[in-house]
Structures are given as structure tokens and as C-alpha cells.
Amino acid sequence: MPTYLADILASHRARAEADGRDLGELVERAARTPARRDFAAALRGDGLACIAEIKRRSPSQGDLDPTLQPELVAKEYVAGGAACLSVLTDAEFFGGSPADLAAASQASGLPVLRKDFTVGEADVADARLMGADAVLLIVAALDDDELAACTALAERLGLAALVEVHDGDELGRALAAGSRLVGVNQRDLRTFEVDHERACSLAGRIPADVVAVAESGIRDAADARRLAEAGFDAILVGETLVRSGDRTAQLRELVGHRVGVR
């Protein structure tokens, strides 16, 4: 049966194949853009940090906030203590755009992750060109050569690469590729079901010098505290915050918890 991830990747790879731009020229243009903010460093502080996400909808949940204004939400997140932002730029499945990223970045002044489905080096260059400070690399979406090439290009362009994994095998691939910023997604992108124990079960396998981020399924302060105690430096939270009636207050409950030793 088709899965969410397969459908999304098929669409992105089709667009990549139709992209007639010269990769060398694209990369050189990206390299000339101004230096970016240090995304990974912003996630290591005195307590649990949060990457607060801006998105209008998702394939599994439908509309979250279709009238969302990214610049206003970004300011709410700043007031709540967000360390970084994550902004969906996928239009077809999540209702996002590069304009959303630019608006959130300008309004917040925080380091920003381009949250999208990277399938090649052109996507990495585009992230830099649209003003992102970090790019998402999903191990399940890339083969080893693609992962290595995208990781290397991100480093060359001064972008952090948040390398997302879902199980132990993918974590091994991420670490073998030299990843220094690893996200454990508790949502299975094939089915979009959430396993609330997944991040904690993998935490001890992430080296102490790698910035560890727990993603998806984080509902409240109790979830955040449990992940902090497991040794995660940060959490990435989207749906809970976007749907909250008071995003600033909700975010304040999630950050600052004491981070345990991995």
C-alpha cells in the first residue's frame, strides 16, 4: 500500500527531476548569501530547548490553522522561550512556502529550520537561498550516497543539518555519515502513527557530543520532562503549539526542564 512518506517523496522527486537549474551555479549563488545563525548551538543551554514549528496542516491531521500568519506565530514563540523555529515550506502536503520561512525568520530573529523533504543537493542550496539556518535530512528518504552528499553540502554552505531517524538502523546510518545534530521522530512517516516511547528507547545510543532532538507526539510538560530526563537537548513541537489557544503559555511549560546525562 502507498504510504504518506512514499507519496510525498514521489512528488518531491518528480519535481527534482524536472528542475532544469544548473546545480553548480545554484550552489555558488547559495554560498554567496550572508552567513547564517548557529542553529545547533542555540539548542544547548541550561535546560530543555524547543524548536517551535509553524505549519498550517499535515497529511494525517488535516487543517491545523489554515489562516495562520507566520510572523505573528513566530513572535508568540519568541515570547514563550523558543530557541529555534521550524517552518514548513512544502506547499502540496503542508500548506507552507518559502515566504512563510522568510516572514518567521525576520519577525523572530531566531535560527530557523527549513522543514521539508530534502531529496537532493539542490534542496540544500535552496534552503540557504531562502534564508534558512538549518535543513532537514530524513534518513528514510535518502540513500547513503545522498545523505553523505547533502550533509557535506550543508556543511559547506554553513547550514546545520538536522538528520532525522526513526529506529536504531537509521540512527547508525546518521552517525556513520558524521551527523552532529540528530532528531528522533516518534511519528512513523510511513503510517504517521506516533510511538511515545521511541525517542527514550534510542536516547542512550546517541553520543553525548551529538545534539539530540526529540520530535513529534509531545503533548504537554510531562512529555517534555520525560524526554529531558532521557537526555534530549531539545524537542521539536508543532501540532500541540499550533493548536493551542495560548501558544506562548503552552511553550513556556515545555522548555527549561533539566536535561539528563546520556
C-alpha positions in Angstrom: 0.0 0.0 0.0 1.2 3.6 -0.6 2.3 5.4 2.5 2.4 9.1 3.4 6.2 9.2 3.1 6.2 7.4 -0.3 3.6 9.7 -1.7 5.4 12.8 -0.5 8.8 11.6 -1.8 7.4 10.7 -5.2 6.0 14.2 -5.6 9.3 15.8 -4.5 11.5 13.5 -6.6 9.3 14.2 -9.7 9.8 18.0 -9.2 13.6 17.4 -8.6 13.9 15.5 -11.9 12.1 18.3 -13.7 14.4 21.0 -12.2 16.5 22.3 -15.1 18.7 24.6 -13.0 22.5 24.1 -13.0 23.4 22.6 -9.6 26.9 24.2 -9.6 25.6 27.7 -10.3 22.9 27.2 -7.7 25.4 26.2 -5.0 27.7 29.0 -5.8 24.9 31.5 -5.5 23.9 30.0 -2.2 27.5 30.2 -0.9 27.5 34.0 -1.6 24.5 34.6 0.7 25.1 36.1 4.1 26.4 33.9 7.0 23.6 32.1 8.9 22.9 31.8 12.6 24.2 28.8 14.6 21.2 26.6 14.9 22.8 23.7 16.8 24.5 25.9 19.3 21.1 27.6 20.2 19.8 24.2 21.3 22.4 23.6 24.0 21.7 25.7 27.1 20.8 25.3 30.8 17.7 23.3 30.2 15.5 21.6 27.5 15.2 23.8 24.4 12.4 23.9 22.0 12.3 24.1 18.2 8.8 25.6 17.8 7.1 24.7 14.5 5.0 26.7 12.1 2.7 24.7 9.9 -0.9 25.1 8.6 -1.8 21.5 8.0 -0.5 17.9 7.8 -1.5 14.9 5.8 -2.6 12.9 8.8 -4.3 15.7 10.8 -5.7 17.9 8.1 -6.0 21.6 8.8 -4.3 22.8 12.0 -4.6 26.5 11.4 -5.2 27.4 7.7 -5.3 31.2 8.4 -2.0 31.1 10.3 0.2 34.2 9.9 3.8 33.0 10.3 5.2 36.4 11.5 2.6 36.6 14.3 3.1 33.0 15.4 6.9 33.5 15.4 6.5 36.3 17.8 4.3 34.2 20.1 7.0 31.6 20.1 9.8 34.1 20.9 7.7 35.2 23.9 7.3 31.6 25.0 11.1 31.0 25.0 11.7 29.1 21.8 15.3 28.5 21.0 14.7 28.0 17.2 11.9 27.8 14.7 10.9 25.1 12.3 8.9 26.3 9.3 7.2 24.0 6.7 7.9 25.1 3.2 6.1 22.2 1.4 3.0 23.6 -0.3 1.3 20.5 -1.6 1.0 18.5 1.6 1.5 21.0 4.4 0.4 24.3 3.0 3.7 26.0 3.6 6.0 28.2 1.5 9.5 29.8 1.4 7.6 33.1 2.1 6.5 31.6 5.4 10.1 30.9 6.4 11.2 34.4 5.4 8.4 36.0 7.4 9.0 34.0 10.5 12.8 34.5 10.4 12.5 38.2 10.0 9.9 38.5 12.8 11.7 36.4 15.3 15.4 36.8 14.8 15.8 33.1 15.8 17.7 30.4 13.9 15.2 28.7 11.5 15.0 25.2 10.1 13.6 24.7 6.6 11.2 21.8 7.3 10.7 20.0 4.1 11.5 16.7 2.3 15.1 17.1 1.0 15.8 14.7 -1.9 19.0 16.2 -3.3 21.6 18.8 -3.1 19.5 21.4 -4.9 17.1 21.4 -1.9 20.0 22.1 0.4 21.1 25.1 -1.7 17.5 26.3 -1.8 17.3 26.2 2.0 20.3 28.6 2.2 18.9 30.8 -0.5 15.5 31.2 1.2 17.3 32.2 4.4 17.2 29.0 6.5 19.9 28.3 9.1 19.3 24.6 9.0 18.0 21.9 6.7 16.2 18.7 7.4 17.6 15.4 6.1 15.3 12.4 6.7 17.4 9.2 6.7 14.4 7.1 5.5 14.1 9.4 2.4 17.8 9.2 1.3 20.2 6.5 0.4 23.7 6.6 1.9 25.3 8.5 -1.0 22.5 11.1 -1.0 22.8 11.5 2.8 26.6 12.0 2.6 26.3 14.5 -0.3 23.6 16.6 1.3 25.4 16.5 4.7 28.6 17.7 3.1 26.9 20.4 1.1 25.1 21.7 4.2 28.4 22.0 6.0 30.0 23.8 3.0 27.1 26.3 3.0 27.2 26.9 6.7 23.9 25.2 7.4 23.1 22.9 10.3 21.8 19.5 9.1 19.1 18.1 11.4 19.3 14.4 10.5 16.0 12.6 11.3 15.8 9.0 12.3 13.1 6.6 13.3 14.9 3.5 14.6 18.3 2.1 15.5 19.4 1.2 12.0 18.7 4.7 10.8 20.5 6.2 13.8 23.5 4.1 12.9 23.4 5.4 9.3 23.1 9.0 10.6 26.1 8.7 12.9 28.1 6.9 10.2 27.5 10.0 7.9 29.0 12.2 10.6 25.8 13.8 11.8 26.3 16.1 14.8 22.6 17.1 15.1 20.2 14.1 15.3 16.4 14.1 15.6 14.4 11.1 16.7 11.0 11.3 15.2 8.4 9.5 17.2 6.0 9.7 14.3 6.4 6.9 11.7 6.3 8.8 8.4 5.0 5.7 6.6 1.9 5.5 8.7 2.0 8.8 10.6 1.3 6.9 13.9 3.1 8.1 17.0 5.1 5.9 19.4 5.7 7.9 22.6 8.4 5.5 23.7 10.5 5.7 20.6 12.7 8.6 21.5 13.5 7.5 25.0 14.4 4.0 23.7 17.0 5.4 21.4 18.4 8.2 23.6 21.2 6.1 25.1 22.6 5.3 21.7 23.1 9.0 20.8 26.7 10.1 21.7 27.0 12.8 24.3 28.7 15.2 21.8 25.8 15.0 19.4 22.9 17.4 19.8 19.8 15.2 20.4 16.3 16.4 19.5 13.0 14.5 20.1 10.3 15.2 17.6 6.6 14.6 17.3 3.9 13.5 19.7 4.9 15.9 22.5 1.7 16.9 24.2 2.5 18.6 27.5 5.0 19.4 30.2 5.1 15.7 31.4 6.2 14.5 27.9 8.8 17.3 27.7 10.2 16.5 31.2 10.4 12.7 30.4 12.4 13.4 27.2 14.7 15.9 29.0 15.4 13.3 31.7 16.2 10.8 29.0 19.0 13.2 27.8 17.5 15.1 24.9 18.8 18.6 24.5 15.8 19.8 22.7 12.3 18.9 21.4 10.6 19.9 18.2 6.9 20.7 18.7 4.4 21.6 16.0 0.8 20.4 16.3 0.5 20.9 20.1 1.6 24.5 19.8 -0.2 25.5 16.6 -3.5 24.2 18.0 -3.0 25.8 21.4 -5.3 28.6 22.5 -2.3 30.3 24.1 0.9 29.3 22.3 3.2 31.4 24.4 1.9 29.9 27.7 2.0 26.4 26.2 5.5 26.8 25.1 6.7 28.1 28.5 5.5 24.8 30.0 7.6 22.8 27.6 11.1 24.4 28.0 13.7 24.6 30.7 13.4 21.1 32.1 16.7 19.7 33.5 18.5 17.6 30.8 19.7 14.3 32.0 23.0 12.6 31.0 23.0 10.3 28.0 
